[in-house]
Amino acid sequence: MFRFLIIIEKADGNYSAYSPDLPGCVATGKTREEAEKNMHEAIAFHIEGLKDDGLPIPEGKSSASWVLV
Protein backbone atom coordinates (compact mmCIF):
# COMPACT_ATOMS: atom_id res chain seq x y z
CA MET A 1 0.00 0.00 0.00
CA PHE A 2 1.21 3.49 -0.85
CA ARG A 3 0.40 6.85 0.70
CA PHE A 4 0.53 10.11 -1.27
CA LEU A 5 -0.51 13.63 -0.38
CA ILE A 6 -2.96 15.16 -2.83
CA ILE A 7 -3.74 18.83 -3.25
CA ILE A 8 -7.28 19.77 -4.28
CA GLU A 9 -7.89 23.27 -5.60
CA LYS A 10 -11.09 25.08 -6.49
CA ALA A 11 -11.03 26.16 -10.13
CA ASP A 12 -13.56 27.96 -12.33
CA GLY A 13 -16.58 25.66 -12.19
CA ASN A 14 -14.79 22.53 -10.98
CA TYR A 15 -11.98 21.17 -8.80
CA SER A 16 -8.53 20.00 -9.79
CA ALA A 17 -6.18 17.70 -7.91
CA TYR A 18 -2.54 16.68 -8.10
CA SER A 19 0.13 14.98 -6.01
CA PRO A 20 3.48 16.75 -5.48
CA ASP A 21 5.17 13.34 -5.31
CA LEU A 22 3.77 12.14 -8.65
CA PRO A 23 4.50 14.80 -11.28
CA GLY A 24 2.04 14.71 -14.16
CA CYS A 25 -0.57 12.72 -12.24
CA VAL A 26 -3.65 14.96 -12.14
CA ALA A 27 -7.44 14.72 -12.02
CA THR A 28 -10.51 16.95 -12.03
CA GLY A 29 -14.09 16.73 -10.85
CA LYS A 30 -17.28 18.76 -10.62
CA THR A 31 -17.13 18.49 -6.82
CA ARG A 32 -14.30 18.19 -4.31
CA GLU A 33 -15.36 14.63 -3.60
CA GLU A 34 -15.38 13.71 -7.29
CA ALA A 35 -11.92 15.22 -7.79
CA GLU A 36 -10.61 13.22 -4.81
CA LYS A 37 -12.16 9.99 -6.14
CA ASN A 38 -10.78 10.65 -9.62
CA MET A 39 -7.35 11.39 -8.17
CA HIS A 40 -7.40 8.10 -6.27
CA GLU A 41 -8.08 6.31 -9.56
CA ALA A 42 -5.41 8.36 -11.38
CA ILE A 43 -2.78 7.46 -8.78
CA ALA A 44 -3.66 3.76 -8.97
CA PHE A 45 -3.40 3.90 -12.77
CA HIS A 46 -0.12 5.83 -12.59
CA ILE A 47 1.41 3.29 -10.20
CA GLU A 48 0.34 0.39 -12.41
CA GLY A 49 2.02 2.13 -15.37
CA LEU A 50 5.23 2.56 -13.39
CA LYS A 51 5.16 -1.13 -12.45
CA ASP A 52 4.48 -2.20 -16.04
CA ASP A 53 7.44 -0.12 -17.24
CA GLY A 54 9.72 -1.51 -14.52
CA LEU A 55 10.17 1.92 -12.97
CA PRO A 56 10.46 2.60 -9.24
CA ILE A 57 7.44 3.85 -7.35
CA PRO A 58 8.34 7.11 -5.63
CA GLU A 59 8.02 7.39 -1.90
CA GLY A 60 5.35 9.81 -0.69
CA LYS A 61 7.42 12.48 1.05
CA SER A 62 5.20 15.55 0.89
CA SER A 63 3.21 16.85 3.83
CA ALA A 64 0.93 19.81 4.48
CA SER A 65 -0.12 21.99 7.35
CA TRP A 66 -2.23 25.05 7.97
CA VAL A 67 -0.81 28.35 9.20
CA LEU A 68 -2.96 30.84 11.06
CA VAL A 69 -1.94 34.47 10.65
Secondary structure by P-SEA (a helix, b strand, c coil): cbbbbbbbbbcccbbbbbbccccccccccccaaaaaaaaaaaaaaaaaaaaaacbbbbcccbbbbbbcc
